[in-house]
Amino acid sequence: MKNKNVGLLVVGIAVIIGIIILIFNVGMKEIVNTSCSHGPECTMYDSIRVQTWISFSIAVLVMIIGVFLYFSQPEERVVIRQIKDRKKKISLEGLEQDEKQVIKLLEEENGAVFQSSLMEKLEIGKVKATRLLDKLEAKQLIERKRRGMNNIIVMKN
């Protein structure tokens, strides 16, 4: 679920909790009215008041969490933006031709590309791509990150 939907759900739960608190509070006051012979000075009224404030505080906290979730952005988008913002030039000296092609492609793609896209664009097979990426990873120029059934290739800083 998206954060917005979860936020709305949590706010809805907070409202329901508030309604339950009110109903419970009215019921408890009726019980105390019929059972307490001391009148308004009865200590049970103080207990009800304290419990009501604690309950409403919890409901308000849950509502604040819901509002926060509603207005927050999913973390994945932030990570993708950070990857796109990276624009570091890497020295191509001492690299083989295929390795240079991978680095150039990563620079064109703002520092990140899926392994399957890289294989398509360079027109190479899976085995050759894996060996090539192993070499670049050993030279600490790239990093492979698992994303579901795919790898994303990211240039290191």
Biotite code that builds the C-alpha atoms (Angstrom):
import biotite.structure as struc

atoms = struc.array([
    struc.Atom([0.000, 0.000, 0.000], chain_id="A", res_id=1, res_name="MET", atom_name="CA", element="C"),
    struc.Atom([1.089, 3.540, -0.594], chain_id="A", res_id=2, res_name="LYS", atom_name="CA", element="C"),
    struc.Atom([1.895, 5.789, 2.352], chain_id="A", res_id=3, res_name="ASN", atom_name="CA", element="C"),
    struc.Atom([-1.110, 7.962, 1.562], chain_id="A", res_id=4, res_name="LYS", atom_name="CA", element="C"),
    struc.Atom([-3.527, 5.031, 1.849], chain_id="A", res_id=5, res_name="ASN", atom_name="CA", element="C"),
    struc.Atom([-1.885, 3.757, 5.018], chain_id="A", res_id=6, res_name="VAL", atom_name="CA", element="C"),
    struc.Atom([-2.048, 7.268, 6.490], chain_id="A", res_id=7, res_name="GLY", atom_name="CA", element="C"),
    struc.Atom([-5.773, 7.514, 5.775], chain_id="A", res_id=8, res_name="LEU", atom_name="CA", element="C"),
    struc.Atom([-6.313, 4.072, 7.287], chain_id="A", res_id=9, res_name="LEU", atom_name="CA", element="C"),
    struc.Atom([-4.433, 5.009, 10.467], chain_id="A", res_id=10, res_name="VAL", atom_name="CA", element="C"),
    struc.Atom([-6.349, 8.320, 10.773], chain_id="A", res_id=11, res_name="VAL", atom_name="CA", element="C"),
    struc.Atom([-9.611, 6.375, 10.360], chain_id="A", res_id=12, res_name="GLY", atom_name="CA", element="C"),
    struc.Atom([-8.548, 3.981, 13.107], chain_id="A", res_id=13, res_name="ILE", atom_name="CA", element="C"),
    struc.Atom([-7.724, 6.956, 15.365], chain_id="A", res_id=14, res_name="ALA", atom_name="CA", element="C"),
    struc.Atom([-11.206, 8.410, 14.793], chain_id="A", res_id=15, res_name="VAL", atom_name="CA", element="C"),
    struc.Atom([-12.813, 5.054, 15.606], chain_id="A", res_id=16, res_name="ILE", atom_name="CA", element="C"),
    struc.Atom([-10.703, 4.825, 18.772], chain_id="A", res_id=17, res_name="ILE", atom_name="CA", element="C"),
    struc.Atom([-11.896, 8.323, 19.742], chain_id="A", res_id=18, res_name="GLY", atom_name="CA", element="C"),
    struc.Atom([-15.545, 7.346, 19.258], chain_id="A", res_id=19, res_name="ILE", atom_name="CA", element="C"),
    struc.Atom([-15.050, 4.195, 21.336], chain_id="A", res_id=20, res_name="ILE", atom_name="CA", element="C"),
    struc.Atom([-13.428, 6.275, 24.082], chain_id="A", res_id=21, res_name="ILE", atom_name="CA", element="C"),
    struc.Atom([-16.417, 8.651, 24.146], chain_id="A", res_id=22, res_name="LEU", atom_name="CA", element="C"),
    struc.Atom([-18.930, 5.790, 24.297], chain_id="A", res_id=23, res_name="ILE", atom_name="CA", element="C"),
    struc.Atom([-16.926, 4.059, 27.027], chain_id="A", res_id=24, res_name="PHE", atom_name="CA", element="C"),
    struc.Atom([-16.603, 7.344, 28.971], chain_id="A", res_id=25, res_name="ASN", atom_name="CA", element="C"),
    struc.Atom([-20.388, 7.955, 28.885], chain_id="A", res_id=26, res_name="VAL", atom_name="CA", element="C"),
    struc.Atom([-21.046, 4.371, 30.019], chain_id="A", res_id=27, res_name="GLY", atom_name="CA", element="C"),
    struc.Atom([-18.558, 4.603, 32.880], chain_id="A", res_id=28, res_name="MET", atom_name="CA", element="C"),
    struc.Atom([-20.074, 7.893, 34.105], chain_id="A", res_id=29, res_name="LYS", atom_name="CA", element="C"),
    struc.Atom([-23.540, 6.298, 34.151], chain_id="A", res_id=30, res_name="GLU", atom_name="CA", element="C"),
    struc.Atom([-22.220, 3.361, 36.148], chain_id="A", res_id=31, res_name="ILE", atom_name="CA", element="C"),
    struc.Atom([-20.454, 5.655, 38.628], chain_id="A", res_id=32, res_name="VAL", atom_name="CA", element="C"),
    struc.Atom([-23.581, 7.851, 38.948], chain_id="A", res_id=33, res_name="ASN", atom_name="CA", element="C"),
    struc.Atom([-25.701, 4.848, 39.950], chain_id="A", res_id=34, res_name="THR", atom_name="CA", element="C"),
    struc.Atom([-23.136, 3.092, 42.148], chain_id="A", res_id=35, res_name="SER", atom_name="CA", element="C"),
    struc.Atom([-21.298, 5.918, 43.939], chain_id="A", res_id=36, res_name="CYS", atom_name="CA", element="C"),
    struc.Atom([-23.075, 7.424, 46.952], chain_id="A", res_id=37, res_name="SER", atom_name="CA", element="C"),
    struc.Atom([-20.497, 10.192, 47.571], chain_id="A", res_id=38, res_name="HIS", atom_name="CA", element="C"),
    struc.Atom([-21.678, 12.431, 44.749], chain_id="A", res_id=39, res_name="GLY", atom_name="CA", element="C"),
    struc.Atom([-19.254, 14.528, 42.678], chain_id="A", res_id=40, res_name="PRO", atom_name="CA", element="C"),
    struc.Atom([-16.484, 14.064, 45.279], chain_id="A", res_id=41, res_name="GLU", atom_name="CA", element="C"),
    struc.Atom([-16.292, 10.332, 44.500], chain_id="A", res_id=42, res_name="CYS", atom_name="CA", element="C"),
    struc.Atom([-12.751, 9.193, 43.609], chain_id="A", res_id=43, res_name="THR", atom_name="CA", element="C"),
    struc.Atom([-14.072, 7.134, 40.713], chain_id="A", res_id=44, res_name="MET", atom_name="CA", element="C"),
    struc.Atom([-14.750, 10.359, 38.767], chain_id="A", res_id=45, res_name="TYR", atom_name="CA", element="C"),
    struc.Atom([-11.052, 11.218, 39.025], chain_id="A", res_id=46, res_name="ASP", atom_name="CA", element="C"),
    struc.Atom([-10.131, 7.764, 37.746], chain_id="A", res_id=47, res_name="SER", atom_name="CA", element="C"),
    struc.Atom([-12.484, 8.175, 34.786], chain_id="A", res_id=48, res_name="ILE", atom_name="CA", element="C"),
    struc.Atom([-10.996, 11.595, 33.991], chain_id="A", res_id=49, res_name="ARG", atom_name="CA", element="C"),
    struc.Atom([-7.399, 10.280, 34.069], chain_id="A", res_id=50, res_name="VAL", atom_name="CA", element="C"),
    struc.Atom([-8.239, 7.240, 31.959], chain_id="A", res_id=51, res_name="GLN", atom_name="CA", element="C"),
    struc.Atom([-10.074, 9.428, 29.452], chain_id="A", res_id=52, res_name="THR", atom_name="CA", element="C"),
    struc.Atom([-7.105, 11.798, 29.056], chain_id="A", res_id=53, res_name="TRP", atom_name="CA", element="C"),
    struc.Atom([-4.674, 8.904, 28.645], chain_id="A", res_id=54, res_name="ILE", atom_name="CA", element="C"),
    struc.Atom([-6.954, 7.267, 26.062], chain_id="A", res_id=55, res_name="SER", atom_name="CA", element="C"),
    struc.Atom([-7.413, 10.500, 24.084], chain_id="A", res_id=56, res_name="PHE", atom_name="CA", element="C"),
    struc.Atom([-3.646, 11.098, 24.189], chain_id="A", res_id=57, res_name="SER", atom_name="CA", element="C"),
    struc.Atom([-3.051, 7.691, 22.622], chain_id="A", res_id=58, res_name="ILE", atom_name="CA", element="C"),
    struc.Atom([-5.747, 8.358, 19.984], chain_id="A", res_id=59, res_name="ALA", atom_name="CA", element="C"),
    struc.Atom([-4.159, 11.737, 19.141], chain_id="A", res_id=60, res_name="VAL", atom_name="CA", element="C"),
    struc.Atom([-0.719, 10.085, 18.860], chain_id="A", res_id=61, res_name="LEU", atom_name="CA", element="C"),
    struc.Atom([-2.142, 7.492, 16.449], chain_id="A", res_id=62, res_name="VAL", atom_name="CA", element="C"),
    struc.Atom([-3.756, 10.304, 14.448], chain_id="A", res_id=63, res_name="MET", atom_name="CA", element="C"),
    struc.Atom([-0.458, 12.217, 14.259], chain_id="A", res_id=64, res_name="ILE", atom_name="CA", element="C"),
    struc.Atom([1.251, 9.080, 12.936], chain_id="A", res_id=65, res_name="ILE", atom_name="CA", element="C"),
    struc.Atom([-1.500, 8.721, 10.319], chain_id="A", res_id=66, res_name="GLY", atom_name="CA", element="C"),
    struc.Atom([-1.154, 12.339, 9.208], chain_id="A", res_id=67, res_name="VAL", atom_name="CA", element="C"),
    struc.Atom([2.632, 11.924, 9.013], chain_id="A", res_id=68, res_name="PHE", atom_name="CA", element="C"),
    struc.Atom([2.243, 8.829, 6.839], chain_id="A", res_id=69, res_name="LEU", atom_name="CA", element="C"),
    struc.Atom([-0.300, 10.603, 4.640], chain_id="A", res_id=70, res_name="TYR", atom_name="CA", element="C"),
    struc.Atom([2.071, 13.459, 3.846], chain_id="A", res_id=71, res_name="PHE", atom_name="CA", element="C"),
    struc.Atom([5.347, 11.494, 3.667], chain_id="A", res_id=72, res_name="SER", atom_name="CA", element="C"),
    struc.Atom([6.752, 10.168, 0.400], chain_id="A", res_id=73, res_name="GLN", atom_name="CA", element="C"),
    struc.Atom([7.676, 6.537, -0.102], chain_id="A", res_id=74, res_name="PRO", atom_name="CA", element="C"),
    struc.Atom([11.355, 5.926, 0.564], chain_id="A", res_id=75, res_name="GLU", atom_name="CA", element="C"),
    struc.Atom([11.983, 4.190, -2.756], chain_id="A", res_id=76, res_name="GLU", atom_name="CA", element="C"),
    struc.Atom([11.513, 7.413, -4.712], chain_id="A", res_id=77, res_name="ARG", atom_name="CA", element="C"),
    struc.Atom([14.081, 9.168, -2.546], chain_id="A", res_id=78, res_name="VAL", atom_name="CA", element="C"),
    struc.Atom([16.635, 6.414, -3.206], chain_id="A", res_id=79, res_name="VAL", atom_name="CA", element="C"),
    struc.Atom([16.061, 6.589, -6.958], chain_id="A", res_id=80, res_name="ILE", atom_name="CA", element="C"),
    struc.Atom([16.465, 10.372, -6.919], chain_id="A", res_id=81, res_name="ARG", atom_name="CA", element="C"),
    struc.Atom([19.746, 10.029, -5.020], chain_id="A", res_id=82, res_name="GLN", atom_name="CA", element="C"),
    struc.Atom([21.042, 7.587, -7.612], chain_id="A", res_id=83, res_name="ILE", atom_name="CA", element="C"),
    struc.Atom([20.006, 9.899, -10.473], chain_id="A", res_id=84, res_name="LYS", atom_name="CA", element="C"),
    struc.Atom([21.717, 12.881, -8.833], chain_id="A", res_id=85, res_name="ASP", atom_name="CA", element="C"),
    struc.Atom([25.106, 11.145, -8.873], chain_id="A", res_id=86, res_name="ARG", atom_name="CA", element="C"),
    struc.Atom([27.254, 12.413, -11.725], chain_id="A", res_id=87, res_name="LYS", atom_name="CA", element="C"),
    struc.Atom([30.807, 11.405, -11.064], chain_id="A", res_id=88, res_name="LYS", atom_name="CA", element="C"),
    struc.Atom([33.281, 11.011, -13.877], chain_id="A", res_id=89, res_name="LYS", atom_name="CA", element="C"),
    struc.Atom([35.427, 7.906, -13.627], chain_id="A", res_id=90, res_name="ILE", atom_name="CA", element="C"),
    struc.Atom([38.835, 7.665, -15.250], chain_id="A", res_id=91, res_name="SER", atom_name="CA", element="C"),
    struc.Atom([38.717, 5.214, -18.129], chain_id="A", res_id=92, res_name="LEU", atom_name="CA", element="C"),
    struc.Atom([42.481, 4.670, -18.148], chain_id="A", res_id=93, res_name="GLU", atom_name="CA", element="C"),
    struc.Atom([43.554, 1.088, -17.671], chain_id="A", res_id=94, res_name="GLY", atom_name="CA", element="C"),
    struc.Atom([40.143, -0.333, -18.526], chain_id="A", res_id=95, res_name="LEU", atom_name="CA", element="C"),
    struc.Atom([39.392, -2.792, -21.313], chain_id="A", res_id=96, res_name="GLU", atom_name="CA", element="C"),
    struc.Atom([37.123, -1.706, -24.166], chain_id="A", res_id=97, res_name="GLN", atom_name="CA", element="C"),
    struc.Atom([34.068, -3.550, -22.814], chain_id="A", res_id=98, res_name="ASP", atom_name="CA", element="C"),
    struc.Atom([34.619, -2.087, -19.348], chain_id="A", res_id=99, res_name="GLU", atom_name="CA", element="C"),
    struc.Atom([34.826, 1.418, -20.830], chain_id="A", res_id=100, res_name="LYS", atom_name="CA", element="C"),
    struc.Atom([31.519, 0.844, -22.625], chain_id="A", res_id=101, res_name="GLN", atom_name="CA", element="C"),
    struc.Atom([29.834, -0.129, -19.344], chain_id="A", res_id=102, res_name="VAL", atom_name="CA", element="C"),
    struc.Atom([31.159, 2.972, -17.562], chain_id="A", res_id=103, res_name="ILE", atom_name="CA", element="C"),
    struc.Atom([30.100, 5.256, -20.437], chain_id="A", res_id=104, res_name="LYS", atom_name="CA", element="C"),
    struc.Atom([26.642, 3.698, -20.452], chain_id="A", res_id=105, res_name="LEU", atom_name="CA", element="C"),
    struc.Atom([26.316, 4.192, -16.689], chain_id="A", res_id=106, res_name="LEU", atom_name="CA", element="C"),
    struc.Atom([27.325, 7.845, -17.063], chain_id="A", res_id=107, res_name="GLU", atom_name="CA", element="C"),
    struc.Atom([24.689, 8.328, -19.781], chain_id="A", res_id=108, res_name="GLU", atom_name="CA", element="C"),
    struc.Atom([22.065, 6.697, -17.529], chain_id="A", res_id=109, res_name="GLU", atom_name="CA", element="C"),
    struc.Atom([22.877, 8.989, -14.550], chain_id="A", res_id=110, res_name="ASN", atom_name="CA", element="C"),
    struc.Atom([24.865, 6.349, -12.689], chain_id="A", res_id=111, res_name="GLY", atom_name="CA", element="C"),
    struc.Atom([22.395, 3.459, -12.542], chain_id="A", res_id=112, res_name="ALA", atom_name="CA", element="C"),
    struc.Atom([20.997, 0.896, -14.970], chain_id="A", res_id=113, res_name="VAL", atom_name="CA", element="C"),
    struc.Atom([19.364, -2.503, -14.735], chain_id="A", res_id=114, res_name="PHE", atom_name="CA", element="C"),
    struc.Atom([21.621, -5.392, -15.717], chain_id="A", res_id=115, res_name="GLN", atom_name="CA", element="C"),
    struc.Atom([19.113, -6.587, -18.329], chain_id="A", res_id=116, res_name="SER", atom_name="CA", element="C"),
    struc.Atom([19.084, -3.121, -19.964], chain_id="A", res_id=117, res_name="SER", atom_name="CA", element="C"),
    struc.Atom([22.866, -3.045, -19.936], chain_id="A", res_id=118, res_name="LEU", atom_name="CA", element="C"),
    struc.Atom([22.986, -6.434, -21.694], chain_id="A", res_id=119, res_name="MET", atom_name="CA", element="C"),
    struc.Atom([20.516, -5.228, -24.350], chain_id="A", res_id=120, res_name="GLU", atom_name="CA", element="C"),
    struc.Atom([22.306, -1.957, -25.021], chain_id="A", res_id=121, res_name="LYS", atom_name="CA", element="C"),
    struc.Atom([25.753, -3.555, -25.223], chain_id="A", res_id=122, res_name="LEU", atom_name="CA", element="C"),
    struc.Atom([24.370, -6.586, -27.078], chain_id="A", res_id=123, res_name="GLU", atom_name="CA", element="C"),
    struc.Atom([26.134, -9.083, -24.821], chain_id="A", res_id=124, res_name="ILE", atom_name="CA", element="C"),
    struc.Atom([25.010, -12.291, -23.160], chain_id="A", res_id=125, res_name="GLY", atom_name="CA", element="C"),
    struc.Atom([24.374, -12.989, -19.505], chain_id="A", res_id=126, res_name="LYS", atom_name="CA", element="C"),
    struc.Atom([27.660, -14.815, -18.906], chain_id="A", res_id=127, res_name="VAL", atom_name="CA", element="C"),
    struc.Atom([29.781, -12.102, -20.501], chain_id="A", res_id=128, res_name="LYS", atom_name="CA", element="C"),
    struc.Atom([27.851, -9.396, -18.617], chain_id="A", res_id=129, res_name="ALA", atom_name="CA", element="C"),
    struc.Atom([28.372, -11.184, -15.305], chain_id="A", res_id=130, res_name="THR", atom_name="CA", element="C"),
    struc.Atom([32.120, -11.584, -15.898], chain_id="A", res_id=131, res_name="ARG", atom_name="CA", element="C"),
    struc.Atom([32.434, -7.968, -17.027], chain_id="A", res_id=132, res_name="LEU", atom_name="CA", element="C"),
    struc.Atom([30.540, -6.682, -13.994], chain_id="A", res_id=133, res_name="LEU", atom_name="CA", element="C"),
    struc.Atom([32.606, -8.926, -11.701], chain_id="A", res_id=134, res_name="ASP", atom_name="CA", element="C"),
    struc.Atom([35.777, -7.242, -13.009], chain_id="A", res_id=135, res_name="LYS", atom_name="CA", element="C"),
    struc.Atom([34.366, -3.726, -12.537], chain_id="A", res_id=136, res_name="LEU", atom_name="CA", element="C"),
    struc.Atom([33.126, -4.611, -9.072], chain_id="A", res_id=137, res_name="GLU", atom_name="CA", element="C"),
    struc.Atom([36.565, -5.957, -8.158], chain_id="A", res_id=138, res_name="ALA", atom_name="CA", element="C"),
    struc.Atom([38.034, -2.625, -9.286], chain_id="A", res_id=139, res_name="LYS", atom_name="CA", element="C"),
    struc.Atom([35.437, -0.946, -7.026], chain_id="A", res_id=140, res_name="GLN", atom_name="CA", element="C"),
    struc.Atom([33.979, 1.124, -9.857], chain_id="A", res_id=141, res_name="LEU", atom_name="CA", element="C"),
    struc.Atom([30.448, -0.286, -9.673], chain_id="A", res_id=142, res_name="ILE", atom_name="CA", element="C"),
    struc.Atom([28.134, -2.015, -7.250], chain_id="A", res_id=143, res_name="GLU", atom_name="CA", element="C"),
    struc.Atom([25.382, -4.528, -8.008], chain_id="A", res_id=144, res_name="ARG", atom_name="CA", element="C"),
    struc.Atom([22.206, -4.278, -5.948], chain_id="A", res_id=145, res_name="LYS", atom_name="CA", element="C"),
    struc.Atom([19.478, -6.874, -5.987], chain_id="A", res_id=146, res_name="ARG", atom_name="CA", element="C"),
    struc.Atom([16.007, -5.549, -6.877], chain_id="A", res_id=147, res_name="ARG", atom_name="CA", element="C"),
    struc.Atom([13.535, -8.414, -6.948], chain_id="A", res_id=148, res_name="GLY", atom_name="CA", element="C"),
    struc.Atom([14.521, -10.706, -9.790], chain_id="A", res_id=149, res_name="MET", atom_name="CA", element="C"),
    struc.Atom([16.818, -8.053, -11.325], chain_id="A", res_id=150, res_name="ASN", atom_name="CA", element="C"),
    struc.Atom([20.155, -6.453, -10.533], chain_id="A", res_id=151, res_name="ASN", atom_name="CA", element="C"),
    struc.Atom([20.660, -2.729, -10.711], chain_id="A", res_id=152, res_name="ILE", atom_name="CA", element="C"),
    struc.Atom([24.189, -1.603, -11.536], chain_id="A", res_id=153, res_name="ILE", atom_name="CA", element="C"),
    struc.Atom([25.247, 1.569, -9.709], chain_id="A", res_id=154, res_name="VAL", atom_name="CA", element="C"),
    struc.Atom([28.441, 3.591, -10.112], chain_id="A", res_id=155, res_name="MET", atom_name="CA", element="C"),
    struc.Atom([30.340, 3.950, -6.870], chain_id="A", res_id=156, res_name="LYS", atom_name="CA", element="C"),
    struc.Atom([31.269, 7.390, -5.547], chain_id="A", res_id=157, res_name="ASN", atom_name="CA", element="C"),
])
